């Protein structure tokens, strides 16, 4: 599974705090997703980050 952060991101940081192995805050203050496939042991946390995003900015890619 892969994830991407779309232009709706408001930079709240929830995704990076829930799943830092997949999401991080970029230099612009907005979130960005790691490139490539998410490791199986990180899938549950990545899904939690996606469902918890207050603006729905995280999508499966």
C-alpha positions as CSV (number, residue, x, y, z in Angstrom):
1,X,0.0,0.0,0.0
2,X,1.2,3.5,-0.8
3,X,-0.1,6.9,0.5
4,X,0.0,10.4,-0.7
5,X,-0.9,13.7,0.9
6,X,-3.0,16.0,-1.3
7,X,-3.3,19.8,-1.5
8,X,-6.0,19.8,1.3
9,X,-3.3,19.4,4.0
10,X,-3.4,22.1,6.6
11,X,-0.2,21.0,8.4
12,X,-1.8,19.9,11.7
13,X,0.8,17.2,12.2
14,X,-1.7,14.4,13.3
15,X,-0.5,12.0,10.6
16,X,3.2,12.4,11.5
17,X,2.4,11.9,15.2
18,X,0.3,8.8,14.6
19,X,2.6,7.2,12.0
20,X,6.0,8.8,11.8
21,X,7.4,5.9,9.8
22,X,5.2,6.9,6.9
23,X,4.3,10.6,7.3
24,X,6.5,13.6,8.2
25,X,6.2,17.3,8.2
26,X,8.0,18.9,5.2
27,X,9.9,22.1,5.1
28,X,6.8,24.0,4.0
29,X,5.0,22.9,7.2
30,X,2.8,20.5,5.4
31,X,2.8,16.7,5.6
32,X,4.4,14.4,3.1
33,X,4.2,10.7,2.8
34,X,7.2,8.4,2.4
35,X,7.7,7.1,-1.1
36,X,7.3,3.4,-1.8
37,X,5.3,0.7,-0.2
38,X,4.3,0.9,3.4
39,X,5.8,-1.9,5.5
40,X,3.2,-4.4,6.7
41,X,3.9,-3.6,10.3
42,X,3.1,0.1,9.6
43,X,-0.2,-0.4,7.7
44,X,-2.5,-0.1,10.7
45,X,-0.9,3.1,11.9
46,X,-1.0,4.6,8.4
47,X,-4.7,3.7,8.0
48,X,-5.3,5.3,11.4
49,X,-3.5,8.5,10.3
50,X,-5.5,8.5,7.0
51,X,-8.9,8.1,8.8
52,X,-8.0,10.7,11.5
53,X,-6.9,13.4,9.1
54,X,-9.3,16.3,9.8
55,X,-9.4,17.5,6.2
56,X,-9.2,14.1,4.4
57,X,-5.8,15.1,2.9
58,X,-4.4,11.5,2.9
59,X,-5.2,9.2,0.1
60,X,-4.1,5.7,-0.9
61,X,-1.9,5.9,-4.0
